[in-house]
Amino acid sequence: MSAAITVLKLQQRLGLSSACRASLARTTQQRGLQIFAADQITIVEVGPRDGLQNEQTQVPTQVKVELINRLAEAGVGAVEATSFVSPKWVPQLADSAEVMSSIVKLPGVRYPVLTPNMKGLERAAAAGVKEVAVFPAATEAFSMKNLNASIPNILACCREVVAAARDQDIAVRGYVSCALGCPYQGKVNPQEAAKLAGNLYDMGCYEVSMGDTIGVATPASTAKLFQACQEHVPLQKLAAHMHDTYGQALANILTCLQMGITVFDTSIAGLGGCPFAMGATGNVATEDVVYMLNGFGLNHGINLDKLLAASSFITGALGKQNNSRAATAMLAAQA
Ligand SMILES: CC(C)(COP(=O)([O-])OP(=O)([O-])OC[C@H]1O[C@@H](n2cnc3c(N)ncnc32)[C@H](O)[C@@H]1OP(=O)([O-])[O-])[C@@H](O)C(=O)NCCC(=O)NCCSC(=O)C[C@@](C)(O)CC(=O)[O-]
C-alpha cells in the first residue's frame, strides 16, 4: 500500500471531513509522508511563561530575561514572555513588568503576555506590551479554578479586554484551556471547545490556540477537536498547545500538521504545567518539535545549536533535568 493511501485511510478513520481531506489534496509528499504544504511553521515558545509559572522556587528576573533573549536570538518568532495576572494567584510571575522592561526586543519577534482581565491589560499596556492573550477554559470547573469566574463571565471579560486592546493597537491571541480534557470534569465535548474558539475569533482574537492543558489528548481526539474547530475558525487561524503528560504531544502535533495546522506552542526543555491543573506536566519540548520539523525539511527559522544552548542555560539555572528527549540526546552527542 502506498504512503498516500495509508494516510488517506488514517484520515478517514480519524473522521476528517471531506473539506479537510480536499485541503490535503493540496499537499506535497515529503519524506514519504503527506503533510500540508506550509511555507512556514510558527513556533510560539511558551517556556518563559507556561514553563516557569509553576516553579516553586522564585526564579530570578535576570534568569527569565536571559532565557527570553536567548530564545529570540535562536530565531524563535514569538516568545510568550510572562503573565500580567494576579501575583497572589501566580507569585512566580509577579515580576512581569520588570521582565518586559529588561528584555532586548528584537525586531520581528513577538513577545505576547497573558492578561486575564482589564487590570492585566492596563498593566501590560503600561509595560509597552504589543500583544496579549486571553485564556478562557472549555469547562466551568476549570474556569472557576483558574480564573475564579464562570465561562460566561470570563467571556464577557475577554470581550472587554479584546476591544480595549485593539483600540490601543495591541494584538490579542486567544487560548481555550482544557479543550481536550479537564482535571476536574474529565472528557470535554469537542463541539463545545470549538464553539468557544469561535467566540474568541469572532470577538477579535487574531488566532486561537487550543490547549491540551493536562496532556491527555491522543491523535484521534486531536483530529476530532480540530475538525470541529474548522466549523468556527479558519484552519490557518488555529494553533495547537499540547502538554506531554501522556507522551502523546509529538504524535498530536504530527496529526495537526497533517490537517494543515501550522502554529504550535512549545516549551524549551519541556518545562512547565498549569498551577491549577494538578499533575499536568510541561508542554511538548521545543527541541523535540524542531527536531521533527527538521526531519520534514519544514521552515521554522530556529537555529538548533542556539536553541540547545538556551535549553542548557535554563535547565542549569533551575537545576532540573532536561525533559526534551531530542535535546538530551543531542547534548550527549556533543559532549
Ligand atoms: C483572574 C484573577 C485575577 C481573578 O482572581 P480574583 O481573586 O477573583 O480577582 P479579584 O478581581 O477579586 O482581585 C483580587 C486581587 O487581585 C488583584 N488583581 C486582579 N487582577 C489582577 C491582575 N491582572 N494583575 C494584578 N493584580 C490583579 C486585584 O487588584 C485584587 O487585589 P487586592 O485588592 O486583593 O490587593 C485570578 O484568577 C488570576 O490571576 N488567574 C490567573 C491564573 C493563571 O495565570 N493561570 C495560569 C495560566 S492559564 C494556563 O496555564 C493554561 C494555558 C493558557 O497555558 C493553556 C493550556 O495550557 O492549555
The ligand as an SDF file (V2000), in Angstrom:
LIG
                    3D

 58 60  0  0  0  0  0  0  0  0999 V2000
   -8.3250   36.4600   37.0650 C   0  0  0  0  0  0  0  0  0  0  0  0
   -7.9530   36.6000   38.5360 C   0  0  0  0  0  0  0  0  0  0  0  0
   -7.2020   37.8670   38.7730 C   0  0  0  0  0  0  0  0  0  0  0  0
   -9.2390   36.6140   39.3280 C   0  0  0  0  0  0  0  0  0  0  0  0
   -8.9380   36.4670   40.7140 O   0  0  0  0  0  0  0  0  0  0  0  0
   -9.8580   37.1320   41.8290 P   0  0  0  0  0  0  0  0  0  0  0  0
   -9.2380   36.8150   43.1430 O   0  0  0  0  0  0  0  0  0  0  0  0
  -11.2790   36.7160   41.5960 O   0  0  0  0  0  0  0  0  0  0  0  0
   -9.6650   38.6570   41.4370 O   0  0  0  0  0  0  0  0  0  0  0  0
  -10.2300   39.9780   42.0010 P   0  0  0  0  0  0  0  0  0  0  0  0
  -10.6840   40.7850   40.8360 O   0  0  0  0  0  0  0  0  0  0  0  0
  -11.2010   39.7220   43.1240 O   0  0  0  0  0  0  0  0  0  0  0  0
   -8.9150   40.6440   42.6000 O   0  0  0  0  0  0  0  0  0  0  0  0
   -8.2170   40.1000   43.6810 C   0  0  0  0  0  0  0  0  0  0  0  0
   -6.9190   40.8360   43.8480 C   0  0  0  0  0  0  0  0  0  0  0  0
   -6.0810   40.5990   42.7070 O   0  0  0  0  0  0  0  0  0  0  0  0
   -5.7770   41.8320   42.0580 C   0  0  0  0  0  0  0  0  0  0  0  0
   -5.7810   41.5900   40.6200 N   0  0  0  0  0  0  0  0  0  0  0  0
   -6.7970   41.1970   39.8400 C   0  0  0  0  0  0  0  0  0  0  0  0
   -6.3910   41.0680   38.5770 N   0  0  0  0  0  0  0  0  0  0  0  0
   -5.0930   41.4130   38.5550 C   0  0  0  0  0  0  0  0  0  0  0  0
   -4.1360   41.4740   37.5150 C   0  0  0  0  0  0  0  0  0  0  0  0
   -4.4280   41.1700   36.2570 N   0  0  0  0  0  0  0  0  0  0  0  0
   -2.8930   41.8520   37.8360 N   0  0  0  0  0  0  0  0  0  0  0  0
   -2.5630   42.1710   39.1130 C   0  0  0  0  0  0  0  0  0  0  0  0
   -3.4380   42.1090   40.1390 N   0  0  0  0  0  0  0  0  0  0  0  0
   -4.6990   41.7440   39.8520 C   0  0  0  0  0  0  0  0  0  0  0  0
   -6.8900   42.7620   42.4960 C   0  0  0  0  0  0  0  0  0  0  0  0
   -6.4680   44.0880   42.3750 O   0  0  0  0  0  0  0  0  0  0  0  0
   -7.0990   42.3300   43.9200 C   0  0  0  0  0  0  0  0  0  0  0  0
   -6.0390   42.8250   44.7120 O   0  0  0  0  0  0  0  0  0  0  0  0
   -6.2920   43.2290   46.2640 P   0  0  0  0  0  0  0  0  0  0  0  0
   -7.3540   44.2740   46.2280 O   0  0  0  0  0  0  0  0  0  0  0  0
   -6.7240   41.9690   46.9700 O   0  0  0  0  0  0  0  0  0  0  0  0
   -4.9130   43.7040   46.7030 O   0  0  0  0  0  0  0  0  0  0  0  0
   -7.0970   35.4030   39.0120 C   0  0  0  0  0  0  0  0  0  0  0  0
   -7.8990   34.2470   38.9800 O   0  0  0  0  0  0  0  0  0  0  0  0
   -5.8800   35.1620   38.1710 C   0  0  0  0  0  0  0  0  0  0  0  0
   -4.9740   35.9840   38.1350 O   0  0  0  0  0  0  0  0  0  0  0  0
   -5.8190   33.9990   37.4990 N   0  0  0  0  0  0  0  0  0  0  0  0
   -4.7180   33.6890   36.6070 C   0  0  0  0  0  0  0  0  0  0  0  0
   -4.4430   32.2420   36.6800 C   0  0  0  0  0  0  0  0  0  0  0  0
   -3.2840   31.8620   35.7910 C   0  0  0  0  0  0  0  0  0  0  0  0
   -2.4470   32.6620   35.4260 O   0  0  0  0  0  0  0  0  0  0  0  0
   -3.2510   30.5550   35.4450 N   0  0  0  0  0  0  0  0  0  0  0  0
   -2.2000   30.0090   34.6380 C   0  0  0  0  0  0  0  0  0  0  0  0
   -2.2620   30.4440   33.2200 C   0  0  0  0  0  0  0  0  0  0  0  0
   -3.5170   29.5950   32.2700 S   0  0  0  0  0  0  0  0  0  0  0  0
   -2.7020   28.2240   31.6630 C   0  0  0  0  0  0  0  0  0  0  0  0
   -1.6000   27.9450   32.0470 O   0  0  0  0  0  0  0  0  0  0  0  0
   -3.3630   27.4580   30.5650 C   0  0  0  0  0  0  0  0  0  0  0  0
   -2.8250   27.8250   29.1840 C   0  0  0  0  0  0  0  0  0  0  0  0
   -3.1780   29.2630   28.7990 C   0  0  0  0  0  0  0  0  0  0  0  0
   -1.4130   27.6890   29.1390 O   0  0  0  0  0  0  0  0  0  0  0  0
   -3.4530   26.8960   28.1370 C   0  0  0  0  0  0  0  0  0  0  0  0
   -3.1190   25.4250   28.3610 C   0  0  0  0  0  0  0  0  0  0  0  0
   -2.1030   25.0710   28.9730 O   0  0  0  0  0  0  0  0  0  0  0  0
   -3.8960   24.6220   27.8390 O   0  0  0  0  0  0  0  0  0  0  0  0
  1  2  1  0
  2  3  1  0
  2  4  1  0
  2 36  1  0
  4  5  1  0
  5  6  1  0
  6  7  2  0
  6  8  1  0
  6  9  1  0
  9 10  1  0
 10 11  2  0
 10 12  1  0
 10 13  1  0
 13 14  1  0
 14 15  1  0
 15 16  1  0
 15 30  1  0
 16 17  1  0
 17 18  1  0
 17 28  1  0
 18 19  1  0
 18 27  1  0
 19 20  2  0
 20 21  1  0
 21 22  1  0
 21 27  2  0
 22 23  1  0
 22 24  2  0
 24 25  1  0
 25 26  2  0
 26 27  1  0
 28 29  1  0
 28 30  1  0
 30 31  1  0
 31 32  1  0
 32 33  2  0
 32 34  1  0
 32 35  1  0
 36 37  1  0
 36 38  1  0
 38 39  2  0
 38 40  1  0
 40 41  1  0
 41 42  1  0
 42 43  1  0
 43 44  2  0
 43 45  1  0
 45 46  1  0
 46 47  1  0
 47 48  1  0
 48 49  1  0
 49 50  2  0
 49 51  1  0
 51 52  1  0
 52 53  1  0
 52 54  1  0
 52 55  1  0
 55 56  1  0
 56 57  2  0
 56 58  1  0
M  CHG  5   8  -1  12  -1  34  -1  35  -1  58  -1
M  END
$$$$
